[in-house]
């Protein structure tokens, strides 16, 4: 059997008989779709976050600018537990200078919260100063709790998700949350570490209050933000820290912890404050000043969690493409194929001679004649 017979478009030849295959475009397309539905779940496994049916439901309430705000937030339990599993030794291995490890600006849920805060502030017509103040009021509304009481450690710095689920924390916990939100919103942010305390510095220009120049000689001024207690404004330094010095730490986002539960985290964005070193700088004295507005941020949108089939599973992508091409080709071929009327099979017609009877043979010349002929049609003699 040749290749042409094997590939006969009309069917397959089995034991000398033609087995006809008739393609129907609609039926074939349905078969392809069903095959894809069955195979796809075997090839593609959804992110762990999508598989988790357990969520921690949290509610928050705070006041700003004469208005009362209440928000709800759903956080996957598995995500929270993965942060909780990070050991205390990893969290504190570089001390307060290494809290960039806990500043999770890539976390999808923290980014979503930052986006909603920014959107709400924008809808209210707030400028950059009020946007940061709005976020600061939200963070300050979280209760202050001691690490000894809530975690059983003298020092237990929390990730932002932990602070949100645990209903607050101490000074470094709320500072890490506030810094993470403001970095995502695009504001220049550093950590400020007075003795036995932790706070945040926001890059500003000509504001009222206490600031530090960082780095020295750069003309970049970072204004003190107190994240514990209520009603502390940007630049307002608690009385107990007046006249004291502090360590200043840049926030290295490249060192942050990334949980495996988020398969495709949003892309990180650069802040206005350049990353130079995770170590402490000099301990300059704060400088009081007065004025009016923050440096405008570059607002970055939150990227949704998604699955890219081309990059995540190229083999499945190729299979799907070939299946689509095959379905289209067969549909076109079937549409262009000439259609013949289907009739019932009948045996071949018999010859006229067989229908009318046996022929007579002339005994004189041997010519054949009809069975009813009396004389030979060739020689004319009588047929006996």
C-alpha positions as CSV (number, residue, x, y, z in Angstrom):
1,X,0.0,0.0,0.0
2,X,1.4,3.4,-1.0
3,X,1.5,6.6,1.0
4,X,-1.2,8.0,-1.3
5,X,-3.6,5.2,-0.3
6,X,-2.8,5.7,3.4
7,X,-3.5,9.4,3.2
8,X,-6.6,9.1,0.9
9,X,-8.8,12.0,2.0
10,X,-11.9,9.9,1.5
11,X,-11.1,7.4,4.2
12,X,-9.0,4.3,5.0
13,X,-8.7,1.1,3.0
14,X,-9.1,-2.0,5.3
15,X,-9.0,-5.5,3.7
16,X,-9.8,-4.0,0.3
17,X,-12.8,-2.0,1.4
18,X,-13.0,1.7,1.6
19,X,-14.0,3.0,5.1
20,X,-15.4,6.5,4.5
21,X,-14.6,9.3,6.9
22,X,-17.0,12.3,6.7
23,X,-15.9,15.5,8.5
24,X,-18.4,18.0,9.8
25,X,-16.9,21.4,10.7
26,X,-19.2,22.0,13.6
27,X,-18.8,18.6,15.1
28,X,-15.0,18.7,14.7
29,X,-14.8,22.1,16.3
30,X,-16.8,20.8,19.3
31,X,-14.4,17.8,19.6
32,X,-11.4,20.1,19.6
33,X,-12.9,22.3,22.2
34,X,-13.8,19.4,24.5
35,X,-10.3,18.0,24.1
36,X,-8.8,21.3,25.1
37,X,-11.1,21.6,28.2
38,X,-10.0,18.1,29.3
39,X,-6.3,18.5,28.7
40,X,-5.8,22.1,29.8
41,X,-6.3,21.5,33.6
42,X,-3.8,18.7,33.4
43,X,-1.1,21.0,32.0
44,X,-1.8,24.2,33.8
45,X,-2.0,24.4,37.6
46,X,-3.5,27.7,38.9
47,X,-1.5,29.8,41.4
48,X,-1.7,28.7,45.0
49,X,-3.5,31.9,45.9
50,X,-6.3,31.1,43.5
51,X,-6.6,27.6,45.0
52,X,-7.0,28.8,48.5
53,X,-10.6,29.0,49.7
54,X,-9.7,30.5,53.1
55,X,-9.4,34.2,53.6
56,X,-8.9,36.5,56.6
57,X,-11.6,39.2,56.5
58,X,-10.4,42.5,58.1
59,X,-12.2,45.8,58.7
60,X,-10.5,49.1,59.2
61,X,-11.9,52.5,60.3
62,X,-10.1,55.9,60.6
63,X,-10.8,59.6,60.4
64,X,-9.2,62.2,58.1
65,X,-10.1,65.7,57.1
66,X,-13.4,65.6,59.0
67,X,-14.5,62.4,57.3
68,X,-14.9,58.8,58.7
69,X,-13.5,56.0,56.5
70,X,-14.3,52.3,56.8
71,X,-12.8,49.6,54.6
72,X,-12.8,45.8,54.3
73,X,-9.9,43.7,53.1
74,X,-9.7,40.0,52.3
75,X,-6.3,38.4,52.7
76,X,-5.6,34.7,51.8
77,X,-4.8,32.8,54.9
78,X,-2.1,30.8,53.1
79,X,-0.3,34.1,52.3
80,X,-0.4,35.3,55.8
81,X,0.9,32.0,57.1
82,X,3.8,32.0,54.7
83,X,4.9,35.4,56.0
84,X,4.5,34.1,59.6
85,X,6.7,31.1,58.8
86,X,9.7,33.4,58.1
87,X,12.0,33.0,61.1
88,X,12.9,35.8,63.6
89,X,16.6,35.3,62.8
90,X,16.0,36.1,59.1
91,X,13.9,39.2,60.0
92,X,16.5,40.7,62.3
93,X,19.8,39.4,60.9
94,X,20.8,42.9,59.7
95,X,19.0,44.8,62.4
96,X,17.0,48.0,61.7
97,X,19.2,48.7,58.7
98,X,17.9,45.6,57.0
99,X,14.2,46.2,57.2
100,X,14.1,46.4,53.4
101,X,13.7,42.6,53.7
102,X,10.3,43.2,55.2
103,X,9.2,46.1,52.9
104,X,7.2,44.0,50.5
105,X,6.4,46.4,47.7
106,X,6.0,43.5,45.3
107,X,3.1,42.0,47.3
108,X,-0.1,42.0,45.2
109,X,-2.5,42.6,48.1
110,X,-0.4,45.4,49.6
111,X,-0.2,47.0,46.2
112,X,-4.0,46.7,45.8
113,X,-4.5,48.4,49.1
114,X,-2.0,51.2,48.1
115,X,-3.9,51.7,44.8
116,X,-7.3,52.0,46.6
117,X,-5.9,54.5,49.1
118,X,-4.4,56.5,46.2
119,X,-7.6,56.4,44.2
120,X,-9.7,57.5,47.1
121,X,-7.4,60.4,47.9
122,X,-7.4,61.4,44.2
123,X,-11.2,61.3,44.1
124,X,-11.3,63.6,47.1
125,X,-9.0,66.1,45.2
126,X,-6.1,65.7,47.6
127,X,-2.7,66.9,46.6
128,X,0.5,65.0,47.4
129,X,0.7,66.3,51.0
130,X,-2.9,65.2,51.8
131,X,-2.4,61.8,50.1
132,X,0.5,60.9,52.3
133,X,-1.3,62.3,55.3
134,X,-4.4,60.2,54.4
135,X,-2.3,57.1,54.4
136,X,-0.5,58.1,57.6
137,X,-3.9,58.5,59.3
138,X,-4.9,55.0,58.2
139,X,-1.7,53.4,59.6
140,X,-1.9,55.4,62.8
141,X,-5.4,54.0,63.4
142,X,-4.0,50.5,63.9
143,X,-3.6,49.7,67.6
144,X,-0.2,49.7,69.2
145,X,0.8,46.3,70.5
146,X,4.0,45.1,72.1
147,X,6.1,42.3,70.6
148,X,6.5,40.6,73.9
149,X,2.7,40.3,74.3
150,X,1.7,39.5,70.7
151,X,4.7,37.5,69.5
152,X,6.6,36.4,72.5
153,X,9.9,38.1,71.3
154,X,11.6,41.2,72.5
155,X,12.0,42.2,68.8
156,X,9.6,40.8,66.1
157,X,9.4,43.1,63.0
158,X,6.3,42.2,61.0
159,X,5.7,42.1,57.3
160,X,2.9,44.5,56.1
161,X,0.4,41.6,55.6
162,X,1.1,40.5,59.2
163,X,0.5,44.0,60.6
164,X,-2.8,44.2,58.7
165,X,-4.0,40.8,59.8
166,X,-2.7,41.1,63.4
167,X,-4.5,44.5,63.9
168,X,-1.4,46.5,64.3
169,X,2.0,46.2,66.0
170,X,4.7,48.4,67.5
171,X,6.7,51.3,65.9
172,X,8.7,49.3,63.4
173,X,5.7,47.3,62.3
174,X,3.5,50.3,61.4
175,X,6.6,52.1,60.0
176,X,7.3,49.2,57.6
177,X,3.6,49.2,56.5
178,X,3.5,52.9,56.0
179,X,6.9,52.9,54.1
180,X,5.7,50.1,51.8
181,X,2.4,51.9,50.9
182,X,4.2,55.2,50.2
183,X,6.9,53.6,48.1
184,X,4.2,51.8,46.0
185,X,2.4,55.2,45.6
186,X,5.7,56.6,44.2
187,X,6.9,58.8,47.1
188,X,10.6,59.0,48.1
189,X,10.8,57.1,51.4
190,X,13.5,56.2,54.0
191,X,13.5,54.8,57.5
192,X,14.4,57.0,60.4
193,X,15.8,55.3,63.5
194,X,16.0,57.5,66.7
195,X,17.2,55.8,69.8
196,X,14.8,53.0,70.8
197,X,12.3,54.0,68.1
198,X,11.5,53.6,64.5
199,X,9.8,56.0,62.0
200,X,9.7,57.0,58.4
201,X,11.0,59.9,56.4
202,X,9.1,61.3,53.3
203,X,10.9,63.2,50.6
204,X,9.5,66.7,50.6
205,X,10.2,70.3,49.7
206,X,9.8,73.3,52.0
207,X,7.3,71.7,54.4
208,X,6.6,72.7,58.0
209,X,8.3,70.5,60.6
210,X,11.3,68.4,61.2
211,X,13.4,67.0,58.4
212,X,16.8,65.4,57.8
213,X,19.0,66.0,54.7
214,X,19.9,62.7,53.2
215,X,22.5,62.1,51.9
216,X,24.2,65.1,53.4
217,X,24.9,67.7,50.8
218,X,22.3,66.3,48.4
219,X,19.6,68.9,49.1
220,X,17.1,66.1,49.5
221,X,15.0,66.6,52.6
222,X,13.1,63.8,54.3
223,X,10.4,64.8,56.8
224,X,9.7,62.8,59.9
225,X,6.5,60.7,60.0
226,X,5.3,59.2,63.2
227,X,3.3,56.0,62.6
228,X,2.2,55.3,66.2
229,X,-0.4,57.3,68.1
230,X,-3.0,59.5,66.5
231,X,-3.0,62.9,64.8
232,X,0.8,63.2,64.3
233,X,1.3,65.3,61.2
234,X,4.0,65.1,58.6
235,X,7.1,66.7,60.1
236,X,5.8,66.6,63.6
237,X,8.4,65.1,66.0
238,X,7.3,63.6,69.3
239,X,8.5,65.7,72.2
240,X,10.7,62.9,73.6
241,X,12.9,62.9,70.4
242,X,13.3,66.7,70.2
243,X,17.0,67.6,69.7
244,X,18.1,63.9,69.3
245,X,19.9,62.4,66.4
246,X,18.8,59.3,64.4
247,X,20.2,56.8,61.9
248,X,18.8,57.0,58.4
249,X,18.4,53.9,56.2
250,X,17.7,53.7,52.5
251,X,15.2,51.0,51.6
252,X,16.7,48.3,49.3
253,X,13.6,46.8,47.6
254,X,15.8,44.2,45.9
255,X,16.3,42.4,49.2
256,X,12.7,42.0,50.1
257,X,11.2,38.7,50.9
258,X,8.9,37.3,48.1
259,X,6.4,34.6,49.1
260,X,5.9,31.7,46.7
261,X,2.1,32.0,46.9
262,X,2.1,34.9,44.4
263,X,3.1,33.3,41.1
264,X,3.2,36.5,39.0
265,X,3.9,39.5,41.3
266,X,3.5,43.0,39.9
267,X,6.7,44.6,38.6
268,X,8.5,46.8,41.2
269,X,8.8,50.5,40.5
270,X,11.6,52.9,41.4
271,X,11.0,55.6,44.0
272,X,12.3,59.1,44.0
273,X,14.9,58.2,46.6
274,X,17.9,56.4,45.1
275,X,19.0,53.2,46.7
276,X,22.6,53.5,47.9
277,X,23.3,51.3,50.9
278,X,21.5,49.3,53.5
279,X,23.9,50.4,56.2
280,X,23.5,53.4,58.6
281,X,24.6,56.8,57.6
282,X,25.9,59.6,59.9
283,X,23.6,60.8,62.8
284,X,22.8,64.3,61.7
285,X,20.8,66.7,63.9
286,X,17.2,67.3,62.6
287,X,16.4,70.7,61.2
288,X,13.1,72.4,61.8
289,X,11.5,74.4,58.9
290,X,8.1,75.6,57.6
291,X,6.1,75.4,54.5
292,X,3.6,73.7,52.3
293,X,3.8,70.7,49.9
294,X,5.4,67.4,49.2
295,X,7.4,66.5,46.1
296,X,4.8,65.2,43.6
297,X,5.0,61.4,43.2
298,X,4.9,59.3,40.1
299,X,1.8,57.2,40.6
300,X,2.2,53.6,39.4
301,X,-0.8,51.5,38.6
302,X,-1.3,48.1,40.3
303,X,-0.7,45.2,37.9
304,X,-3.2,42.3,38.2
305,X,-2.3,38.7,38.9
306,X,-2.3,36.9,35.8
307,X,-1.1,33.9,34.0
308,X,0.9,34.3,30.7
309,X,0.4,31.1,28.7
310,X,3.3,31.9,26.2
311,X,5.9,32.3,28.9
312,X,4.5,30.0,31.6
313,X,3.7,27.0,29.4
314,X,5.0,27.3,25.9
315,X,4.3,23.6,25.1
316,X,0.6,24.0,25.7
317,X,0.6,27.2,23.7
318,X,2.1,25.4,20.7
319,X,-0.4,22.6,21.0
320,X,-3.3,25.0,21.1
321,X,-2.0,26.9,18.0
322,X,-1.7,23.7,16.0
323,X,-5.1,22.5,17.1
324,X,-6.6,25.9,16.0
325,X,-4.8,25.7,12.6
326,X,-5.9,22.1,12.1
327,X,-9.5,22.9,12.9
328,X,-9.5,25.9,10.5
329,X,-7.9,23.8,7.7
330,X,-10.3,21.0,8.0
331,X,-13.2,23.3,8.1
332,X,-12.1,25.1,4.9
333,X,-11.4,21.8,3.2
334,X,-14.8,20.4,4.2
335,X,-16.5,23.5,3.0
336,X,-14.8,23.5,-0.4
337,X,-15.2,19.7,-1.0
338,X,-17.8,19.1,-3.8
339,X,-21.0,17.6,-2.4
340,X,-22.7,14.8,-4.4
341,X,-26.2,13.6,-4.0
342,X,-26.4,10.3,-2.1
343,X,-28.3,7.5,-3.9
344,X,-28.9,4.0,-3.0
345,X,-26.5,1.5,-4.7
346,X,-27.9,-0.5,-7.6
347,X,-26.3,-3.4,-9.6
348,X,-24.9,-2.6,-13.0
349,X,-27.5,-2.8,-15.8
350,X,-27.4,-5.9,-18.0
351,X,-26.8,-5.8,-21.7
352,X,-29.7,-5.6,-24.0
353,X,-29.0,-9.0,-25.3
354,X,-29.2,-10.5,-21.8
355,X,-32.4,-8.7,-21.0
356,X,-34.1,-9.8,-24.2
357,X,-32.9,-13.4,-24.1
358,X,-30.2,-15.6,-25.5
359,X,-28.9,-14.8,-29.1
360,X,-29.4,-17.3,-32.0
361,X,-26.3,-18.3,-34.0
362,X,-26.6,-18.7,-37.8
363,X,-25.5,-22.2,-38.8
364,X,-24.5,-20.9,-42.2
365,X,-22.3,-17.9,-41.4
366,X,-21.9,-18.1,-37.6
367,X,-23.3,-14.6,-37.0
368,X,-25.3,-13.9,-33.8
369,X,-29.0,-13.0,-34.1
370,X,-31.8,-12.2,-31.8
371,X,-33.5,-15.1,-30.3
372,X,-36.8,-14.4,-32.1
373,X,-35.1,-13.9,-35.6
374,X,-36.2,-16.4,-38.2
375,X,-33.6,-15.3,-40.8
376,X,-30.0,-14.4,-40.3
377,X,-29.4,-10.6,-40.3
378,X,-26.1,-11.1,-42.0
379,X,-26.4,-13.7,-44.7
380,X,-30.2,-13.7,-45.0
381,X,-30.5,-17.5,-44.8
382,X,-33.1,-19.2,-42.7
383,X,-32.0,-20.0,-39.3
384,X,-32.8,-23.5,-38.4
